[in-house]
Amino acid sequence: MFNSPAWQKILKKVYGIHAEERHGILMFRTHRGLEMNIVGDYIGKTNQNQTLPTNTCTIRLDYNPNHPDFQAAFETYRLATTQTFEELLKNSIHQKTRNMINKASKQNLQTRMEHSADALNDYYPIYVRTMLRIGAIPHSKKLFREVLANLDAKIFLTSHKSSSHKDKTLAGILTLYDPKNHRLHIWSNGQSKAARPLSANMACYAAVLQHACENPRIDEVDFGNTEPNSSLAFFKSRFGAKQIPVWTNAKTNSQASSKLPAKILSLLSVPCVSMASTLLFRYVR
């Protein structure tokens, strides 16, 4: 998915990011030099002894480097969805997460799956505010439009059924389907503050997992990269997803460097944030 000509074309068109192929893997040109894009997508592509140097570290592309100099700077989480959704709830998902999903089902919520400009208009503002709230730089809306136009992408939107919350989007997830690996990637996620007491975010995740279980093309769901021992890592692990470390010889903290820009961007309107993000990814990355 993220090691494909289609993804390379999108990044080049929106952000002007060029790529070079090294050992069959796309390396993207940043101000620091050549770097990987989403490293978790590359795990297992080479033999156990393969390493890939970047400008900031060397990354091992196997599951276990068996070397004291390497540590897990990132990890991704993958969940097999070859059973029914009911079996997944019972056999794989942690009880507390299952309870939250059950709680969400009693909150008069509804989740729809779409692939449209209107769905993006509903989703993008809550995505932006969620990213800024956790201290991360959101992608521009232009990138999302290109993704929807050129990749097998779907937007899941959870809202309240009651008239007082009519058409109010509480949570959303954008997924990308990788046909080569039969894998559904949870690429981005957002929720409003009003979503928390209703567990609307859990309702949205449940809808994605149910879709994956019912779709014969999908064998697993990838929850995306995160830093080890973080709250996001804990959240993803509670779905029963398999932890897959990305081994490197240099510990990085990408989120720390983005917290100040994110705080500044949080003062702007969503359209202004989108424009600023384009400039940041194009000229500052």
N, C-alpha and C positions, 0 to 999 in steps of 0.2 A: 504493500500500500504506500508506505512512505519512502520506499526505495524504487520508485517507478518513474518513467518518463512523464506520466500525467501529473504527478505531484511536483516534479521538477519544473514543468511548464507553468503550473499555477504560481509557484513561488517566484519564478522569474518575471511573470507578467505583472504580479501585484507589487512585489517588493524589490524587484531587480536582483534577486539572489541567484547567483550562478552556481552550478554544481560540476564537480569533477568525479570521475569514477576511479575508485581505488579498491583493488581486490574484489571487484564486482559489487561494491557498495558506493552509493552516492555520498560524496563529501561536499558540504555547502560552504561557500566562501563568505566569511564574516570579517569584521575588522580585526579580529585576532588571528585570522588565517582560516585554514580548512577545519571545519567541525562537522560532526554528525548532526542530523536533524532530530529524529526521534530514535534514540539508540535502542530502545527496547524492541523495536521491530526487526532488529538485525540478529538477535540472539539465535544461535544454533545454525547460522548460515555457513559456518566454516568448521574445520576440524578443531579438536580441543587445544592444539598448540598455536592457533592463529591469534595474532594481536594486530591491532590497527592503531598506529600513532596518529594523534591529532596535534594541534598546536598547543593544547593545554594539558593533555594527558595521553596515556596509552590505554586502550580499551581491549579487554579480552572478550571474544565473541562466543565463548562457550558457557555452559551452565556453572561450572566449577573450576576456577583457575588453579586451585591447589598450589597457591604460591603466597607466601607471607607478605609480599609487597603489594598485593592487589586487595581492594576492598570494594564493597557494593556502594557506589555513589548514587546509583539509581536502582529502581526495581519496577517491574511491570507485573500486573496481576491478570491471569487468564482463567476463565471459568468454562468448563465443558458444558455444552447445552444440548447434549444428545438424548437427554431424558425429558419427560414431560415437565411442565412448569410446576405442577403439584408435587412431583417427585423431587424436583430441585429444591423447593421450599422445605420439604421434609428431610431430605438426605444431605444437602450441601450447605444451606444458608444457616448461619448461627441463630440460635433461638431469639436473642434480643433483636436482631435485625428482622427476623420473621415476625416477631410481635409488632414491630413498627410498620411493616408492610400490611399486616392484618388491621392495625389501627387506621392506616390510611384508607383501607377499603371501606371503612365505616364512616368516612368523613364527607360523603356525598361529592367525591371528586370524580373527574373524568379525564382520561388521557387519550389524545388523538395523535395519529401519525400522519405527517404531511410532507410535501415536497413542493413548496411554493414560496413566492415572494412575500405573501401575507404572513405565512408561518414564520419566516425569517424576521419580519417586522415585529412580530410578537415576542420572538425569542431573544433577539439581539440585545435589547436594553437590559434584561435580567442577567444575561451572560456577562455584559460589560460590568455591571455593578457588582456581580459576584466575584469576578476576577480582581477588580480594584479592591474589594473588601478583604481579599486574602493576600493582597500585596503583589499581584502579578499584572503584567501588561497584556491587555486583551488584544486579539487580532482585529484587524479592520473589517468593516462590513463588506468591503469589496472582496476580501479573501473568501468570506462565507458565500458570497454570490457566485464566485468562480468555482468553489467546491460543489455547490448545488448544481451548477450547470455542467460540470465535467466529470464528476464522480458519482458513484452510487451512494448518495447521501439521503438520510431521512431525519426529520425533526419531530421529536416527541414532545408534546405540550400538555401539561397538566393544569386544569382549571377547576373552579368550584361550580357545581351545578345550580346552586341557589341563585335567585334573581338578584340578590344584593351583591353578588360577586360575578355577575354576568360578564362573560368574555374577559375576565381578569386572569391572565396567565400567572400562575404561581411558581411553576418550575418547568424546566425544559432540558432536553438532551439532544445533541446532534450526533448521529452515528454515521460511520463510513463502513461499507462492506468491501472486504478484500476477497475477490473470487478465487484467487490463486491459493490462499490458505483456508478458505471457507471460514473466515473470521470476521466478526462484527466488532469494530472499534468504537468505543465510547470516546469521541474526540473532544467534546466540550460539554459542559454542564453548567446550569445556572438556576438559582432560586431566589425568590424575593423573601424579605423578612417575614411576610405574612404566611409563607409556606411552612415555616418551622412548626408552629403549634398544630398544624393539620397533617404533618408528615407528608406533604405534597411531593417532596423530592423522592421519598421512598416509593410513592405511587408511580412516579415517572420511571425510576429504575426498574420497578417490577414490570411495567409495561414493556420496557426494552427486553428484559429477560424472557418474558412470556412470548414476545415476538420471535426471539432467537430460538426458543424451544419448539415453536410451532412451524418454523421455516426450515425445510429439509436442506437448504443450501448452507445453513449456518451450523458449524460444529462447535464453535467456542466464541466467547465474548472477551475482548481485551479491554480492561478498565483503564489502561493508560499508565504512563510513567509517573512516578512520584519519588520523593526522597525517603529513604528508610527511616523507620521509627517516627514518622510524622503522623498527624491526625488523619490525613488522607490515606496513608498506608493502612492504618488500623481500620478505617471505614471500608476500604476495598477488601481487606482480608475477611471481614465478617460476612461477605457474600459466599465464602467458601472458595474464593478464587485462589489459584496456585501462585505463590510468590516466586518470581523469576528475577534473580539479581543481575545487574549489569556491572561487571567487574572492571575497575579502573585502578590505576596507580596514583591517582590524584583526586582527593576529595574536593568536590565543588559544591557551592551553595548559590545556585542561580537565582533563587527567590530573594535572597538578601540584597542583591544588587538591584532588584527591581522595585523594592518597597518604597523608596523615596519618589521615583518617577510615578509610581502608581498613586501615591498620596497626592501628588500634584494634579494628576489626571482626574482624580475623584472630584475635583472642584469644577470640572467642565461638564457641559452637556454631552449626551451620548453621541450626537453627530460630530462634535468637536473632538471627542475622545477617538472616534474612528479615524478622523483625519490625522490626528497626532500620532496614532499608532502606526499608520502607514509610513509617516516620516521616520519614526523611531526604528522600525524594522528595515527600512530602506537605507537609512544613512548612519544610524548609530549602533546597530546590532553588533 
